[in-house]
Amino acid sequence: MPVDSRRWAVITGASAGLGADFARQLAAQGWHLVLVARRLDRLQALADEIRNAHRDLEVEVIALDLSLPDAAPTLLERVTARNRQMHALINNAGFGAYGPFDELPWERQHEMLLLNVVRLTELCWLFARHMQAHGQPAHILNVGSVAAFQPTPFFSAYGATKAYVRNFSEGLAWELRDSAIRVSCLSPGATRTEFSDVAGIAVPAFADRTQMESPDVVRRGVAGMLAGKPQIIPGFINHLNAFVSRVLPRQVLAWGAVLLMGGRATMRDRSRGPS
Ligand SMILES: NC(=O)c1ccc[n+]([C@@H]2O[C@H](COP(=O)([O-])OP(=O)(O)OC[C@H]3O[C@@H](n4cnc5c(N)ncnc54)[C@H](OP(=O)(O)O)[C@@H]3O)[C@@H](O)[C@H]2O)c1
């Protein structure tokens, strides 16, 4: 069977936000794409936009809920059909659930753990083996967060998923350093996407002003990934956050995270007791 040697990237969470911009920017660099998310109409609209802008590119869409148990092997099987080889996995799909941990629905938090941690890890395992087998230069980019750098009260489980993504990615990058696969972790801070709405965060006005734009974050992410950087922190404020998290006491960092995410309101609501 002939081997398709063109560069293909699979992007999870491509129906919105960072994932859609990864698709646009990788297409601009000549990558063929597989776009994955649950909302098929959004994926199809993005695929049409990219095909119109780059008529020589192939764009495939796969509507898939990655929190479901068989999602990762299903995805690998579909993207590698007809001996097609993948040269980049952008593990971007993810969401947060904001609020007091014990008041958030368990089902929502469980889904978050499955998507942000379990599926991301399983996709790395499957695609690393696929990439090792074809042996050509390849990239895995895991999207973490600056939430990984400190405790994040009222976002505790989400921050912990991203701490996992960061540590896991760094370890994997080291393990694979003598292979043709480069592993990177992109750690964005607040970025204007659908993320806050999905998480249930009312971004305070002062924090809203410092949000980065999604195309800017992705530009730095793509450049860092292609340069093989293990850690990519986009923007000055996020670099400052990373630096401060190494020098300040963890309790102070926890307070800082509460204030930055408008968590004082959450605490006031909580002090009134359950409604
Ligand atoms: N924006 C920020 O401030 C920020 C900061 C740090 C890190 N991040 C991280 O950046 C990544 C992208 O987030 P974003 O800001 O672009 O948010 P977004 O605009 O809400 O996009 C999230 C994407 O994930 C997909 N997704 C969610 N659940 C899914 C599921 N079960 N199966 C398949 N796809 C699913 C969504 O598509 P469907 O709903 O169509 O499935 C969507 O395409 C996430 O990992 C997030 O944690 C974001």
The ligand as an SDF file (V2000), in Angstrom:
LIG
                    3D

 48 52  0  0  0  0  0  0  0  0999 V2000
   -8.7370   30.3360   27.0340 N   0  0  0  0  0  0  0  0  0  0  0  0
   -8.0180   30.3310   28.1420 C   0  0  0  0  0  0  0  0  0  0  0  0
   -8.0370   31.2860   28.9370 O   0  0  0  0  0  0  0  0  0  0  0  0
   -7.0990   29.1470   28.4310 C   0  0  0  0  0  0  0  0  0  0  0  0
   -6.0490   29.3400   29.3360 C   0  0  0  0  0  0  0  0  0  0  0  0
   -5.2030   28.2850   29.6040 C   0  0  0  0  0  0  0  0  0  0  0  0
   -5.3930   27.0650   28.9820 C   0  0  0  0  0  0  0  0  0  0  0  0
   -6.4220   26.8940   28.1170 N   0  0  0  0  0  0  0  0  0  0  0  0
   -6.5910   25.5670   27.5060 C   0  0  0  0  0  0  0  0  0  0  0  0
   -6.6430   25.7030   26.1040 O   0  0  0  0  0  0  0  0  0  0  0  0
   -7.3420   24.5970   25.5340 C   0  0  0  0  0  0  0  0  0  0  0  0
   -8.3350   25.1200   24.5110 C   0  0  0  0  0  0  0  0  0  0  0  0
   -9.2960   25.9060   25.1780 O   0  0  0  0  0  0  0  0  0  0  0  0
   -9.9530   27.1970   24.5340 P   0  0  0  0  0  0  0  0  0  0  0  0
   -9.5300   28.3570   25.3400 O   0  0  0  0  0  0  0  0  0  0  0  0
   -9.7450   27.2420   23.0720 O   0  0  0  0  0  0  0  0  0  0  0  0
  -11.4800   26.9150   24.9090 O   0  0  0  0  0  0  0  0  0  0  0  0
  -12.7890   26.7710   23.9910 P   0  0  0  0  0  0  0  0  0  0  0  0
  -12.9190   27.9490   23.0900 O   0  0  0  0  0  0  0  0  0  0  0  0
  -13.8940   26.4810   24.9470 O   0  0  0  0  0  0  0  0  0  0  0  0
  -12.4920   25.4630   23.0990 O   0  0  0  0  0  0  0  0  0  0  0  0
  -12.4670   24.1870   23.6730 C   0  0  0  0  0  0  0  0  0  0  0  0
  -12.4790   23.1360   22.5790 C   0  0  0  0  0  0  0  0  0  0  0  0
  -12.4770   21.8380   23.1860 O   0  0  0  0  0  0  0  0  0  0  0  0
  -13.5130   21.0530   22.5820 C   0  0  0  0  0  0  0  0  0  0  0  0
  -14.0450   20.0640   23.5010 N   0  0  0  0  0  0  0  0  0  0  0  0
  -14.5750   20.2620   24.7290 C   0  0  0  0  0  0  0  0  0  0  0  0
  -15.0310   19.1010   25.2400 N   0  0  0  0  0  0  0  0  0  0  0  0
  -14.7700   18.1470   24.3020 C   0  0  0  0  0  0  0  0  0  0  0  0
  -15.0190   16.7510   24.2300 C   0  0  0  0  0  0  0  0  0  0  0  0
  -15.6330   16.0940   25.2330 N   0  0  0  0  0  0  0  0  0  0  0  0
  -14.6400   16.0820   23.1300 N   0  0  0  0  0  0  0  0  0  0  0  0
  -14.0420   16.7300   22.1030 C   0  0  0  0  0  0  0  0  0  0  0  0
  -13.7720   18.0450   22.1100 N   0  0  0  0  0  0  0  0  0  0  0  0
  -14.1510   18.7500   23.1990 C   0  0  0  0  0  0  0  0  0  0  0  0
  -14.5800   22.0850   22.1850 C   0  0  0  0  0  0  0  0  0  0  0  0
  -15.3490   21.5860   21.1060 O   0  0  0  0  0  0  0  0  0  0  0  0
  -16.8410   20.9920   21.1990 P   0  0  0  0  0  0  0  0  0  0  0  0
  -17.5650   21.7490   22.2780 O   0  0  0  0  0  0  0  0  0  0  0  0
  -17.3760   21.2360   19.8210 O   0  0  0  0  0  0  0  0  0  0  0  0
  -16.6600   19.5470   21.4780 O   0  0  0  0  0  0  0  0  0  0  0  0
  -13.7000   23.2300   21.7070 C   0  0  0  0  0  0  0  0  0  0  0  0
  -13.3390   23.0150   20.3580 O   0  0  0  0  0  0  0  0  0  0  0  0
   -7.9630   23.8380   26.7070 C   0  0  0  0  0  0  0  0  0  0  0  0
   -7.1980   22.6920   26.9930 O   0  0  0  0  0  0  0  0  0  0  0  0
   -7.8770   24.8340   27.8620 C   0  0  0  0  0  0  0  0  0  0  0  0
   -7.7990   24.2000   29.1140 O   0  0  0  0  0  0  0  0  0  0  0  0
   -7.2770   27.8990   27.8280 C   0  0  0  0  0  0  0  0  0  0  0  0
  1  2  1  0
  2  3  2  0
  2  4  1  0
  4  5  1  0
  4 48  2  0
  5  6  2  0
  6  7  1  0
  7  8  2  0
  8  9  1  0
  8 48  1  0
  9 10  1  0
  9 46  1  0
 10 11  1  0
 11 12  1  0
 11 44  1  0
 12 13  1  0
 13 14  1  0
 14 15  2  0
 14 16  1  0
 14 17  1  0
 17 18  1  0
 18 19  2  0
 18 20  1  0
 18 21  1  0
 21 22  1  0
 22 23  1  0
 23 24  1  0
 23 42  1  0
 24 25  1  0
 25 26  1  0
 25 36  1  0
 26 27  1  0
 26 35  1  0
 27 28  2  0
 28 29  1  0
 29 30  1  0
 29 35  2  0
 30 31  1  0
 30 32  2  0
 32 33  1  0
 33 34  2  0
 34 35  1  0
 36 37  1  0
 36 42  1  0
 37 38  1  0
 38 39  2  0
 38 40  1  0
 38 41  1  0
 42 43  1  0
 44 45  1  0
 44 46  1  0
 46 47  1  0
M  CHG  2   8   1  16  -1
M  END
$$$$
